[in-house]
Amino acid sequence: MSFSKEKQEYHLTPDGWVQGSFYGDALGGKNEVAVPKNRVITIVCIDDKTSPYSETDYYDLISWESKDKQLIKELQKQWGKRPDWFGYKRI
């Protein structure tokens, strides 16, 4: 069980990475944002703190991706494989 866990969605579109919905302990628990119709991949960035004394773990996961793998590769080459996110470095 986590002391604090927050999830931020990011969607890769032809215009770049777009911030999506937020779920977690801040902002009253959630801030839902409509999913862009032209997304090719959605990544959920997570920060998880297991106790008030522990370090925060940062990680991400792919929650949805288009069947068009070539378009995903092209847009990731242009905009980066992962979004810029606090605590997280683009790879």
PDB file of N, CA, C and O in Angstrom:
ATOM      1  N   MET A   1       0.835  -1.183   0.000  1.00  0.00           N
ATOM      2  CA  MET A   1       0.000   0.000   0.000  1.00  0.00           C
ATOM      3  C   MET A   1       0.878   1.245   0.000  1.00  0.00           C
ATOM      4  O   MET A   1       1.912   1.288   0.667  1.00  0.00           O
ATOM      5  N   SER A   2       0.463   2.238  -0.743  1.00  0.00           N
ATOM      6  CA  SER A   2       1.241   3.458  -0.897  1.00  0.00           C
ATOM      7  C   SER A   2       0.803   4.529   0.086  1.00  0.00           C
ATOM      8  O   SER A   2      -0.371   4.637   0.441  1.00  0.00           O
ATOM      9  N   PHE A   3       1.771   5.312   0.512  1.00  0.00           N
ATOM     10  CA  PHE A   3       1.496   6.494   1.317  1.00  0.00           C
ATOM     11  C   PHE A   3       0.933   7.589   0.406  1.00  0.00           C
ATOM     12  O   PHE A   3      -0.004   8.299   0.770  1.00  0.00           O
ATOM     13  N   SER A   4       1.530   7.707  -0.789  1.00  0.00           N
ATOM     14  CA  SER A   4       1.087   8.687  -1.776  1.00  0.00           C
ATOM     15  C   SER A   4       1.357   8.124  -3.160  1.00  0.00           C
ATOM     16  O   SER A   4       2.455   7.637  -3.433  1.00  0.00           O
ATOM     17  N   LYS A   5       0.373   8.189  -4.026  1.00  0.00           N
ATOM     18  CA  LYS A   5       0.545   7.707  -5.395  1.00  0.00           C
ATOM     19  C   LYS A   5      -0.216   8.631  -6.332  1.00  0.00           C
ATOM     20  O   LYS A   5      -1.401   8.905  -6.141  1.00  0.00           O
ATOM     21  N   GLU A   6       0.491   9.103  -7.347  1.00  0.00           N
ATOM     22  CA  GLU A   6      -0.117  10.005  -8.313  1.00  0.00           C
ATOM     23  C   GLU A   6       0.176   9.508  -9.724  1.00  0.00           C
ATOM     24  O   GLU A   6       1.262   9.005 -10.010  1.00  0.00           O
ATOM     25  N   LYS A   7      -0.820   9.659 -10.603  1.00  0.00           N
ATOM     26  CA  LYS A   7      -0.697   9.213 -11.986  1.00  0.00           C
ATOM     27  C   LYS A   7      -1.065  10.361 -12.916  1.00  0.00           C
ATOM     28  O   LYS A   7      -2.111  10.993 -12.763  1.00  0.00           O
ATOM     29  N   GLN A   8      -0.202  10.616 -13.867  1.00  0.00           N
ATOM     30  CA  GLN A   8      -0.436  11.659 -14.866  1.00  0.00           C
ATOM     31  C   GLN A   8      -0.365  11.023 -16.241  1.00  0.00           C
ATOM     32  O   GLN A   8       0.637  10.394 -16.582  1.00  0.00           O
ATOM     33  N   GLU A   9      -1.418  11.177 -17.037  1.00  0.00           N
ATOM     34  CA  GLU A   9      -1.433  10.652 -18.391  1.00  0.00           C
ATOM     35  C   GLU A   9      -0.829  11.666 -19.359  1.00  0.00           C
ATOM     36  O   GLU A   9      -0.988  12.876 -19.195  1.00  0.00           O
ATOM     37  N   TYR A  10      -0.136  11.148 -20.368  1.00  0.00           N
ATOM     38  CA  TYR A  10       0.357  11.948 -21.481  1.00  0.00           C
ATOM     39  C   TYR A  10       0.024  11.204 -22.763  1.00  0.00           C
ATOM     40  O   TYR A  10       0.140   9.980 -22.829  1.00  0.00           O
ATOM     41  N   HIS A  11      -0.388  11.946 -23.778  1.00  0.00           N
ATOM     42  CA  HIS A  11      -0.768  11.368 -25.061  1.00  0.00           C
ATOM     43  C   HIS A  11       0.149  11.937 -26.142  1.00  0.00           C
ATOM     44  O   HIS A  11       0.334  13.151 -26.226  1.00  0.00           O
ATOM     45  N   LEU A  12       0.716  11.071 -26.960  1.00  0.00           N
ATOM     46  CA  LEU A  12       1.514  11.533 -28.090  1.00  0.00           C
ATOM     47  C   LEU A  12       0.595  11.715 -29.288  1.00  0.00           C
ATOM     48  O   LEU A  12      -0.118  10.794 -29.687  1.00  0.00           O
ATOM     49  N   THR A  13       0.622  12.908 -29.851  1.00  0.00           N
ATOM     50  CA  THR A  13      -0.192  13.265 -31.013  1.00  0.00           C
ATOM     51  C   THR A  13       0.749  13.821 -32.089  1.00  0.00           C
ATOM     52  O   THR A  13       1.929  14.031 -31.810  1.00  0.00           O
ATOM     53  N   PRO A  14       0.260  14.065 -33.307  1.00  0.00           N
ATOM     54  CA  PRO A  14       1.107  14.700 -34.322  1.00  0.00           C
ATOM     55  C   PRO A  14       1.629  16.077 -33.901  1.00  0.00           C
ATOM     56  O   PRO A  14       2.624  16.548 -34.452  1.00  0.00           O
ATOM     57  N   ASP A  15       0.980  16.722 -32.942  1.00  0.00           N
ATOM     58  CA  ASP A  15       1.422  18.030 -32.438  1.00  0.00           C
ATOM     59  C   ASP A  15       2.369  17.922 -31.248  1.00  0.00           C
ATOM     60  O   ASP A  15       2.796  18.945 -30.713  1.00  0.00           O
ATOM     61  N   GLY A  16       2.707  16.709 -30.825  1.00  0.00           N
ATOM     62  CA  GLY A  16       3.603  16.506 -29.693  1.00  0.00           C
ATOM     63  C   GLY A  16       2.899  15.844 -28.529  1.00  0.00           C
ATOM     64  O   GLY A  16       1.788  15.329 -28.661  1.00  0.00           O
ATOM     65  N   TRP A  17       3.562  15.866 -27.387  1.00  0.00           N
ATOM     66  CA  TRP A  17       3.008  15.273 -26.168  1.00  0.00           C
ATOM     67  C   TRP A  17       1.977  16.217 -25.561  1.00  0.00           C
ATOM     68  O   TRP A  17       2.230  17.412 -25.411  1.00  0.00           O
ATOM     69  N   VAL A  18       0.819  15.677 -25.216  1.00  0.00           N
ATOM     70  CA  VAL A  18      -0.278  16.446 -24.649  1.00  0.00           C
ATOM     71  C   VAL A  18      -0.588  15.885 -23.264  1.00  0.00           C
ATOM     72  O   VAL A  18      -0.744  14.676 -23.097  1.00  0.00           O
ATOM     73  N   GLN A  19      -0.676  16.770 -22.276  1.00  0.00           N
ATOM     74  CA  GLN A  19      -0.992  16.336 -20.921  1.00  0.00           C
ATOM     75  C   GLN A  19      -2.454  15.920 -20.838  1.00  0.00           C
ATOM     76  O   GLN A  19      -3.339  16.604 -21.352  1.00  0.00           O
ATOM     77  N   GLY A  20      -2.692  14.792 -20.186  1.00  0.00           N
ATOM     78  CA  GLY A  20      -4.044  14.270 -20.032  1.00  0.00           C
ATOM     79  C   GLY A  20      -4.502  14.301 -18.589  1.00  0.00           C
ATOM     80  O   GLY A  20      -4.143  15.201 -17.829  1.00  0.00           O
ATOM     81  N   SER A  21      -5.286  13.327 -18.222  1.00  0.00           N
ATOM     82  CA  SER A  21      -5.891  13.272 -16.890  1.00  0.00           C
ATOM     83  C   SER A  21      -4.863  13.026 -15.793  1.00  0.00           C
ATOM     84  O   SER A  21      -3.809  12.429 -16.013  1.00  0.00           O
ATOM     85  N   PHE A  22      -5.210  13.509 -14.604  1.00  0.00           N
ATOM     86  CA  PHE A  22      -4.390  13.333 -13.408  1.00  0.00           C
ATOM     87  C   PHE A  22      -5.234  12.624 -12.355  1.00  0.00           C
ATOM     88  O   PHE A  22      -6.402  12.956 -12.154  1.00  0.00           O
ATOM     89  N   TYR A  23      -4.635  11.653 -11.692  1.00  0.00           N
ATOM     90  CA  TYR A  23      -5.294  10.948 -10.593  1.00  0.00           C
ATOM     91  C   TYR A  23      -4.299  10.839  -9.438  1.00  0.00           C
ATOM     92  O   TYR A  23      -3.139  10.484  -9.645  1.00  0.00           O
ATOM     93  N   GLY A  24      -4.749  11.142  -8.236  1.00  0.00           N
ATOM     94  CA  GLY A  24      -3.844  11.001  -7.105  1.00  0.00           C
ATOM     95  C   GLY A  24      -4.278  11.776  -5.896  1.00  0.00           C
ATOM     96  O   GLY A  24      -5.447  12.120  -5.724  1.00  0.00           O
ATOM     97  N   ASP A  25      -3.292  12.041  -5.060  1.00  0.00           N
ATOM     98  CA  ASP A  25      -3.543  12.662  -3.768  1.00  0.00           C
ATOM     99  C   ASP A  25      -3.662  14.182  -3.850  1.00  0.00           C
ATOM    100  O   ASP A  25      -4.248  14.801  -2.962  1.00  0.00           O
ATOM    101  N   ALA A  26      -3.120  14.787  -4.895  1.00  0.00           N
ATOM    102  CA  ALA A  26      -3.183  16.245  -5.044  1.00  0.00           C
ATOM    103  C   ALA A  26      -4.390  16.623  -5.900  1.00  0.00           C
ATOM    104  O   ALA A  26      -5.047  15.753  -6.472  1.00  0.00           O
ATOM    105  N   LEU A  27      -4.672  17.887  -5.981  1.00  0.00           N
ATOM    106  CA  LEU A  27      -5.753  18.435  -6.809  1.00  0.00           C
ATOM    107  C   LEU A  27      -7.113  17.806  -6.508  1.00  0.00           C
ATOM    108  O   LEU A  27      -7.946  17.663  -7.404  1.00  0.00           O
ATOM    109  N   GLY A  28      -7.332  17.439  -5.278  1.00  0.00           N
ATOM    110  CA  GLY A  28      -8.623  16.862  -4.921  1.00  0.00           C
ATOM    111  C   GLY A  28      -8.832  15.455  -5.443  1.00  0.00           C
ATOM    112  O   GLY A  28      -9.963  14.969  -5.460  1.00  0.00           O
ATOM    113  N   GLY A  29      -7.785  14.798  -5.863  1.00  0.00           N
ATOM    114  CA  GLY A  29      -7.888  13.405  -6.273  1.00  0.00           C
ATOM    115  C   GLY A  29      -7.875  13.157  -7.761  1.00  0.00           C
ATOM    116  O   GLY A  29      -7.329  12.149  -8.210  1.00  0.00           O
ATOM    117  N   LYS A  30      -8.472  14.060  -8.551  1.00  0.00           N
ATOM    118  CA  LYS A  30      -8.422  13.833  -9.991  1.00  0.00           C
ATOM    119  C   LYS A  30      -8.761  15.095 -10.774  1.00  0.00           C
ATOM    120  O   LYS A  30      -9.464  15.989 -10.303  1.00  0.00           O
ATOM    121  N   ASN A  31      -8.236  15.121 -11.972  1.00  0.00           N
ATOM    122  CA  ASN A  31      -8.523  16.171 -12.937  1.00  0.00           C
ATOM    123  C   ASN A  31      -8.625  15.469 -14.282  1.00  0.00           C
ATOM    124  O   ASN A  31      -7.608  15.197 -14.920  1.00  0.00           O
ATOM    125  N   GLU A  32      -9.831  15.178 -14.710  1.00  0.00           N
ATOM    126  CA  GLU A  32     -10.016  14.411 -15.937  1.00  0.00           C
ATOM    127  C   GLU A  32     -10.014  15.331 -17.153  1.00  0.00           C
ATOM    128  O   GLU A  32     -10.636  16.393 -17.156  1.00  0.00           O
ATOM    129  N   VAL A  33      -9.297  14.890 -18.182  1.00  0.00           N
ATOM    130  CA  VAL A  33      -9.144  15.635 -19.428  1.00  0.00           C
ATOM    131  C   VAL A  33      -9.527  14.695 -20.567  1.00  0.00           C
ATOM    132  O   VAL A  33      -9.174  13.516 -20.543  1.00  0.00           O
ATOM    133  N   ALA A  34     -10.236  15.200 -21.546  1.00  0.00           N
ATOM    134  CA  ALA A  34     -10.632  14.375 -22.688  1.00  0.00           C
ATOM    135  C   ALA A  34      -9.402  13.862 -23.436  1.00  0.00           C
ATOM    136  O   ALA A  34      -8.415  14.579 -23.604  1.00  0.00           O
ATOM    137  N   VAL A  35      -9.480  12.621 -23.876  1.00  0.00           N
ATOM    138  CA  VAL A  35      -8.394  12.000 -24.629  1.00  0.00           C
ATOM    139  C   VAL A  35      -8.417  12.540 -26.067  1.00  0.00           C
ATOM    140  O   VAL A  35      -9.468  12.533 -26.708  1.00  0.00           O
ATOM    141  N   PRO A  36      -7.265  13.009 -26.581  1.00  0.00           N
ATOM    142  CA  PRO A  36      -7.235  13.506 -27.957  1.00  0.00           C
ATOM    143  C   PRO A  36      -7.585  12.394 -28.956  1.00  0.00           C
ATOM    144  O   PRO A  36      -7.122  11.262 -28.822  1.00  0.00           O
ATOM    145  N   LYS A  37      -8.389  12.724 -29.935  1.00  0.00           N
ATOM    146  CA  LYS A  37      -8.804  11.737 -30.936  1.00  0.00           C
ATOM    147  C   LYS A  37      -7.643  11.297 -31.825  1.00  0.00           C
ATOM    148  O   LYS A  37      -7.673  10.204 -32.391  1.00  0.00           O
ATOM    149  N   ASN A  38      -6.624  12.142 -31.950  1.00  0.00           N
ATOM    150  CA  ASN A  38      -5.501  11.830 -32.827  1.00  0.00           C
ATOM    151  C   ASN A  38      -4.286  11.267 -32.081  1.00  0.00           C
ATOM    152  O   ASN A  38      -3.178  11.302 -32.616  1.00  0.00           O
ATOM    153  N   ARG A  39      -4.463  10.762 -30.887  1.00  0.00           N
ATOM    154  CA  ARG A  39      -3.334  10.193 -30.139  1.00  0.00           C
ATOM    155  C   ARG A  39      -2.854   8.915 -30.821  1.00  0.00           C
ATOM    156  O   ARG A  39      -3.622   8.217 -31.483  1.00  0.00           O
ATOM    157  N   VAL A  40      -1.566   8.627 -30.643  1.00  0.00           N
ATOM    158  CA  VAL A  40      -1.021   7.376 -31.158  1.00  0.00           C
ATOM    159  C   VAL A  40      -0.533   6.476 -30.029  1.00  0.00           C
ATOM    160  O   VAL A  40      -0.387   5.267 -30.208  1.00  0.00           O
ATOM    161  N   ILE A  41      -0.281   7.073 -28.864  1.00  0.00           N
ATOM    162  CA  ILE A  41       0.147   6.307 -27.698  1.00  0.00           C
ATOM    163  C   ILE A  41      -0.190   7.110 -26.442  1.00  0.00           C
ATOM    164  O   ILE A  41      -0.135   8.340 -26.446  1.00  0.00           O
ATOM    165  N   THR A  42      -0.535   6.408 -25.381  1.00  0.00           N
ATOM    166  CA  THR A  42      -0.787   7.047 -24.088  1.00  0.00           C
ATOM    167  C   THR A  42       0.133   6.418 -23.057  1.00  0.00           C
ATOM    168  O   THR A  42       0.206   5.196 -22.927  1.00  0.00           O
ATOM    169  N   ILE A  43       0.830   7.272 -22.330  1.00  0.00           N
ATOM    170  CA  ILE A  43       1.733   6.837 -21.265  1.00  0.00           C
ATOM    171  C   ILE A  43       1.223   7.402 -19.951  1.00  0.00           C
ATOM    172  O   ILE A  43       0.814   8.560 -19.876  1.00  0.00           O
ATOM    173  N   VAL A  44       1.250   6.578 -18.923  1.00  0.00           N
ATOM    174  CA  VAL A  44       0.889   7.023 -17.583  1.00  0.00           C
ATOM    175  C   VAL A  44       2.180   7.130 -16.776  1.00  0.00           C
ATOM    176  O   VAL A  44       2.877   6.138 -16.567  1.00  0.00           O
ATOM    177  N   CYS A  45       2.489   8.346 -16.325  1.00  0.00           N
ATOM    178  CA  CYS A  45       3.661   8.588 -15.478  1.00  0.00           C
ATOM    179  C   CYS A  45       3.205   8.530 -14.024  1.00  0.00           C
ATOM    180  O   CYS A  45       2.226   9.169 -13.639  1.00  0.00           O
ATOM    181  N   ILE A  46       3.920   7.766 -13.239  1.00  0.00           N
ATOM    182  CA  ILE A  46       3.496   7.499 -11.867  1.00  0.00           C
ATOM    183  C   ILE A  46       4.598   7.890 -10.903  1.00  0.00           C
ATOM    184  O   ILE A  46       5.771   7.594 -11.128  1.00  0.00           O
ATOM    185  N   ASP A  47       4.209   8.561  -9.821  1.00  0.00           N
ATOM    186  CA  ASP A  47       5.142   8.725  -8.711  1.00  0.00           C
ATOM    187  C   ASP A  47       4.493   8.082  -7.493  1.00  0.00           C
ATOM    188  O   ASP A  47       3.335   8.342  -7.167  1.00  0.00           O
ATOM    189  N   ASP A  48       5.266   7.246  -6.842  1.00  0.00           N
ATOM    190  CA  ASP A  48       4.769   6.394  -5.770  1.00  0.00           C
ATOM    191  C   ASP A  48       5.689   6.516  -4.558  1.00  0.00           C
ATOM    192  O   ASP A  48       6.895   6.285  -4.653  1.00  0.00           O
ATOM    193  N   LYS A  49       5.115   6.876  -3.444  1.00  0.00           N
ATOM    194  CA  LYS A  49       5.868   7.004  -2.196  1.00  0.00           C
ATOM    195  C   LYS A  49       5.218   6.054  -1.195  1.00  0.00           C
ATOM    196  O   LYS A  49       4.052   6.222  -0.838  1.00  0.00           O
ATOM    197  N   THR A  50       5.972   5.065  -0.747  1.00  0.00           N
ATOM    198  CA  THR A  50       5.390   4.020   0.096  1.00  0.00           C
ATOM    199  C   THR A  50       5.220   4.443   1.553  1.00  0.00           C
ATOM    200  O   THR A  50       4.398   3.873   2.271  1.00  0.00           O
ATOM    201  N   SER A  51       5.989   5.435   1.994  1.00  0.00           N
ATOM    202  CA  SER A  51       5.850   5.930   3.365  1.00  0.00           C
ATOM    203  C   SER A  51       6.348   7.367   3.421  1.00  0.00           C
ATOM    204  O   SER A  51       7.003   7.830   2.487  1.00  0.00           O
ATOM    205  N   PRO A  52       6.044   8.084   4.517  1.00  0.00           N
ATOM    206  CA  PRO A  52       6.530   9.468   4.606  1.00  0.00           C
ATOM    207  C   PRO A  52       8.053   9.560   4.648  1.00  0.00           C
ATOM    208  O   PRO A  52       8.616  10.635   4.440  1.00  0.00           O
ATOM    209  N   TYR A  53       8.717   8.449   4.915  1.00  0.00           N
ATOM    210  CA  TYR A  53      10.176   8.436   5.080  1.00  0.00           C
ATOM    211  C   TYR A  53      10.907   7.860   3.876  1.00  0.00           C
ATOM    212  O   TYR A  53      12.137   7.886   3.839  1.00  0.00           O
ATOM    213  N   SER A  54      10.186   7.347   2.901  1.00  0.00           N
ATOM    214  CA  SER A  54      10.819   6.697   1.751  1.00  0.00           C
ATOM    215  C   SER A  54      11.032   7.673   0.602  1.00  0.00           C
ATOM    216  O   SER A  54      10.398   8.726   0.528  1.00  0.00           O
ATOM    217  N   GLU A  55      11.936   7.298  -0.285  1.00  0.00           N
ATOM    218  CA  GLU A  55      12.141   8.040  -1.520  1.00  0.00           C
ATOM    219  C   GLU A  55      10.942   7.801  -2.433  1.00  0.00           C
ATOM    220  O   GLU A  55      10.283   6.765  -2.339  1.00  0.00           O
ATOM    221  N   THR A  56      10.663   8.743  -3.302  1.00  0.00           N
ATOM    222  CA  THR A  56       9.592   8.575  -4.271  1.00  0.00           C
ATOM    223  C   THR A  56      10.124   7.809  -5.474  1.00  0.00           C
ATOM    224  O   THR A  56      11.188   8.132  -6.001  1.00  0.00           O
ATOM    225  N   ASP A  57       9.381   6.796  -5.905  1.00  0.00           N
ATOM    226  CA  ASP A  57       9.721   6.038  -7.107  1.00  0.00           C
ATOM    227  C   ASP A  57       8.974   6.646  -8.286  1.00  0.00           C
ATOM    228  O   ASP A  57       7.769   6.884  -8.214  1.00  0.00           O
ATOM    229  N   TYR A  58       9.697   6.893  -9.368  1.00  0.00           N
ATOM    230  CA  TYR A  58       9.106   7.425 -10.593  1.00  0.00           C
ATOM    231  C   TYR A  58       9.199   6.352 -11.670  1.00  0.00           C
ATOM    232  O   TYR A  58      10.266   5.778 -11.889  1.00  0.00           O
ATOM    233  N   TYR A  59       8.089   6.082 -12.339  1.00  0.00           N
ATOM    234  CA  TYR A  59       8.098   5.145 -13.444  1.00  0.00           C
ATOM    235  C   TYR A  59       6.913   5.436 -14.351  1.00  0.00           C
ATOM    236  O   TYR A  59       6.034   6.227 -14.008  1.00  0.00           O
ATOM    237  N   ASP A  60       6.896   4.795 -15.500  1.00  0.00           N
ATOM    238  CA  ASP A  60       5.782   4.992 -16.412  1.00  0.00           C
ATOM    239  C   ASP A  60       5.411   3.670 -17.063  1.00  0.00           C
ATOM    240  O   ASP A  60       6.162   2.696 -17.019  1.00  0.00           O
ATOM    241  N   LEU A  61       4.227   3.665 -17.670  1.00  0.00           N
ATOM    242  CA  LEU A  61       3.771   2.497 -18.405  1.00  0.00           C
ATOM    243  C   LEU A  61       2.916   2.948 -19.571  1.00  0.00           C
ATOM    244  O   LEU A  61       2.289   4.007 -19.531  1.00  0.00           O
ATOM    245  N   ILE A  62       2.901   2.139 -20.595  1.00  0.00           N
ATOM    246  CA  ILE A  62       2.063   2.412 -21.759  1.00  0.00           C
ATOM    247  C   ILE A  62       0.683   1.846 -21.463  1.00  0.00           C
ATOM    248  O   ILE A  62       0.538   0.650 -21.212  1.00  0.00           O
ATOM    249  N   SER A  63      -0.329   2.703 -21.492  1.00  0.00           N
ATOM    250  CA  SER A  63      -1.684   2.235 -21.195  1.00  0.00           C
ATOM    251  C   SER A  63      -2.513   2.017 -22.452  1.00  0.00           C
ATOM    252  O   SER A  63      -3.538   1.338 -22.413  1.00  0.00           O
ATOM    253  N   TRP A  64      -2.065   2.599 -23.581  1.00  0.00           N
ATOM    254  CA  TRP A  64      -2.761   2.410 -24.854  1.00  0.00           C
ATOM    255  C   TRP A  64      -1.811   2.771 -25.978  1.00  0.00           C
ATOM    256  O   TRP A  64      -1.009   3.696 -25.850  1.00  0.00           O
ATOM    257  N   GLU A  65      -1.903   2.026 -27.100  1.00  0.00           N
ATOM    258  CA  GLU A  65      -1.131   2.407 -28.276  1.00  0.00           C
ATOM    259  C   GLU A  65      -1.857   2.008 -29.552  1.00  0.00           C
ATOM    260  O   GLU A  65      -2.582   1.013 -29.597  1.00  0.00           O
ATOM    261  N   SER A  66      -1.644   2.800 -30.570  1.00  0.00           N
ATOM    262  CA  SER A  66      -2.242   2.583 -31.887  1.00  0.00           C
ATOM    263  C   SER A  66      -1.652   1.330 -32.528  1.00  0.00           C
ATOM    264  O   SER A  66      -0.565   0.881 -32.164  1.00  0.00           O
ATOM    265  N   LYS A  67      -2.376   0.787 -33.470  1.00  0.00           N
ATOM    266  CA  LYS A  67      -1.864  -0.347 -34.239  1.00  0.00           C
ATOM    267  C   LYS A  67      -0.834   0.106 -35.271  1.00  0.00           C
ATOM    268  O   LYS A  67      -0.089  -0.715 -35.804  1.00  0.00           O
ATOM    269  N   ASP A  68      -0.789   1.400 -35.554  1.00  0.00           N
ATOM    270  CA  ASP A  68       0.139   1.958 -36.536  1.00  0.00           C
ATOM    271  C   ASP A  68       1.506   2.202 -35.885  1.00  0.00           C
ATOM    272  O   ASP A  68       1.824   3.319 -35.480  1.00  0.00           O
ATOM    273  N   LYS A  69       2.299   1.144 -35.796  1.00  0.00           N
ATOM    274  CA  LYS A  69       3.601   1.215 -35.117  1.00  0.00           C
ATOM    275  C   LYS A  69       4.576   2.150 -35.832  1.00  0.00           C
ATOM    276  O   LYS A  69       5.409   2.788 -35.187  1.00  0.00           O
ATOM    277  N   GLN A  70       4.477   2.233 -37.154  1.00  0.00           N
ATOM    278  CA  GLN A  70       5.368   3.117 -37.907  1.00  0.00           C
ATOM    279  C   GLN A  70       5.107   4.578 -37.545  1.00  0.00           C
ATOM    280  O   GLN A  70       6.052   5.347 -37.368  1.00  0.00           O
ATOM    281  N   LEU A  71       3.844   4.968 -37.433  1.00  0.00           N
ATOM    282  CA  LEU A  71       3.516   6.340 -37.049  1.00  0.00           C
ATOM    283  C   LEU A  71       4.003   6.633 -35.632  1.00  0.00           C
ATOM    284  O   LEU A  71       4.509   7.723 -35.367  1.00  0.00           O
ATOM    285  N   ILE A  72       3.858   5.681 -34.728  1.00  0.00           N
ATOM    286  CA  ILE A  72       4.364   5.858 -33.359  1.00  0.00           C
ATOM    287  C   ILE A  72       5.862   6.136 -33.401  1.00  0.00           C
ATOM    288  O   ILE A  72       6.337   7.071 -32.757  1.00  0.00           O
ATOM    289  N   LYS A  73       6.610   5.331 -34.155  1.00  0.00           N
ATOM    290  CA  LYS A  73       8.068   5.513 -34.253  1.00  0.00           C
ATOM    291  C   LYS A  73       8.422   6.890 -34.809  1.00  0.00           C
ATOM    292  O   LYS A  73       9.321   7.558 -34.299  1.00  0.00           O
ATOM    293  N   GLU A  74       7.708   7.313 -35.863  1.00  0.00           N
ATOM    294  CA  GLU A  74       7.988   8.610 -36.473  1.00  0.00           C
ATOM    295  C   GLU A  74       7.738   9.758 -35.498  1.00  0.00           C
ATOM    296  O   GLU A  74       8.548  10.678 -35.389  1.00  0.00           O
ATOM    297  N   LEU A  75       6.616   9.696 -34.793  1.00  0.00           N
ATOM    298  CA  LEU A  75       6.291  10.772 -33.851  1.00  0.00           C
ATOM    299  C   LEU A  75       7.209  10.740 -32.628  1.00  0.00           C
ATOM    300  O   LEU A  75       7.545  11.796 -32.091  1.00  0.00           O
ATOM    301  N   GLN A  76       7.619   9.560 -32.179  1.00  0.00           N
ATOM    302  CA  GLN A  76       8.565   9.486 -31.063  1.00  0.00           C
ATOM    303  C   GLN A  76       9.928  10.022 -31.480  1.00  0.00           C
ATOM    304  O   GLN A  76      10.632  10.625 -30.670  1.00  0.00           O
ATOM    305  N   LYS A  77      10.302   9.808 -32.725  1.00  0.00           N
ATOM    306  CA  LYS A  77      11.573  10.356 -33.210  1.00  0.00           C
ATOM    307  C   LYS A  77      11.511  11.883 -33.208  1.00  0.00           C
ATOM    308  O   LYS A  77      12.490  12.549 -32.870  1.00  0.00           O
ATOM    309  N   GLN A  78      10.370  12.427 -33.583  1.00  0.00           N
ATOM    310  CA  GLN A  78      10.199  13.881 -33.638  1.00  0.00           C
ATOM    311  C   GLN A  78      10.035  14.500 -32.248  1.00  0.00           C
ATOM    312  O   GLN A  78      10.627  15.543 -31.971  1.00  0.00           O
ATOM    313  N   TRP A  79       9.248  13.879 -31.376  1.00  0.00           N
ATOM    314  CA  TRP A  79       8.856  14.487 -30.107  1.00  0.00           C
ATOM    315  C   TRP A  79       9.455  13.819 -28.870  1.00  0.00           C
ATOM    316  O   TRP A  79       9.238  14.294 -27.755  1.00  0.00           O
ATOM    317  N   GLY A  80      10.192  12.743 -29.040  1.00  0.00           N
ATOM    318  CA  GLY A  80      10.777  12.030 -27.903  1.00  0.00           C
ATOM    319  C   GLY A  80       9.950  10.808 -27.542  1.00  0.00           C
ATOM    320  O   GLY A  80       8.738  10.774 -27.754  1.00  0.00           O
ATOM    321  N   LYS A  81      10.632   9.796 -26.988  1.00  0.00           N
ATOM    322  CA  LYS A  81       9.960   8.545 -26.639  1.00  0.00           C
ATOM    323  C   LYS A  81       9.058   8.688 -25.424  1.00  0.00           C
ATOM    324  O   LYS A  81       8.092   7.943 -25.262  1.00  0.00           O
ATOM    325  N   ARG A  82       9.378   9.636 -24.587  1.00  0.00           N
ATOM    326  CA  ARG A  82       8.593   9.878 -23.384  1.00  0.00           C
ATOM    327  C   ARG A  82       8.415  11.380 -23.215  1.00  0.00           C
ATOM    328  O   ARG A  82       9.245  12.154 -23.692  1.00  0.00           O
ATOM    329  N   PRO A  83       7.350  11.807 -22.547  1.00  0.00           N
ATOM    330  CA  PRO A  83       7.154  13.247 -22.324  1.00  0.00           C
ATOM    331  C   PRO A  83       8.134  13.778 -21.292  1.00  0.00           C
ATOM    332  O   PRO A  83       8.662  13.026 -20.474  1.00  0.00           O
ATOM    333  N   ASP A  84       8.371  15.091 -21.342  1.00  0.00           N
ATOM    334  CA  ASP A  84       9.111  15.729 -20.251  1.00  0.00           C
ATOM    335  C   ASP A  84       8.180  15.758 -19.054  1.00  0.00           C
ATOM    336  O   ASP A  84       7.013  16.126 -19.185  1.00  0.00           O
ATOM    337  N   TRP A  85       8.670  15.384 -17.916  1.00  0.00           N
ATOM    338  CA  TRP A  85       7.843  15.254 -16.724  1.00  0.00           C
ATOM    339  C   TRP A  85       8.721  15.483 -15.519  1.00  0.00           C
ATOM    340  O   TRP A  85       9.857  15.011 -15.489  1.00  0.00           O
ATOM    341  N   PHE A  86       8.222  16.199 -14.521  1.00  0.00           N
ATOM    342  CA  PHE A  86       9.051  16.491 -13.357  1.00  0.00           C
ATOM    343  C   PHE A  86       9.509  15.170 -12.739  1.00  0.00           C
ATOM    344  O   PHE A  86       8.723  14.230 -12.624  1.00  0.00           O
ATOM    345  N   GLY A  87      10.764  15.103 -12.347  1.00  0.00           N
ATOM    346  CA  GLY A  87      11.299  13.882 -11.754  1.00  0.00           C
ATOM    347  C   GLY A  87      11.660  12.813 -12.760  1.00  0.00           C
ATOM    348  O   GLY A  87      12.181  11.761 -12.391  1.00  0.00           O
ATOM    349  N   TYR A  88      11.388  13.072 -14.027  1.00  0.00           N
ATOM    350  CA  TYR A  88      11.586  12.062 -15.052  1.00  0.00           C
ATOM    351  C   TYR A  88      12.355  12.682 -16.193  1.00  0.00           C
ATOM    352  O   TYR A  88      12.059  13.805 -16.600  1.00  0.00           O
ATOM    353  N   LYS A  89      13.320  11.986 -16.708  1.00  0.00           N
ATOM    354  CA  LYS A  89      14.116  12.479 -17.814  1.00  0.00           C
ATOM    355  C   LYS A  89      13.695  11.779 -19.101  1.00  0.00           C
ATOM    356  O   LYS A  89      13.537  10.559 -19.127  1.00  0.00           O
ATOM    357  N   ARG A  90      13.514  12.549 -20.162  1.00  0.00           N
ATOM    358  CA  ARG A  90      13.166  11.986 -21.458  1.00  0.00           C
ATOM    359  C   ARG A  90      14.290  11.064 -21.917  1.00  0.00           C
ATOM    360  O   ARG A  90      15.466  11.391 -21.756  1.00  0.00           O
ATOM    361  N   ILE A  91      13.936   9.912 -22.488  1.00  0.00           N
ATOM    362  CA  ILE A  91      14.953   8.989 -23.010  1.00  0.00           C
ATOM    363  C   ILE A  91      14.895   8.968 -24.527  1.00  0.00           C
ATOM    364  O   ILE A  91      15.669   8.254 -25.164  1.00  0.00           O
TER     365      ILE A  91
END
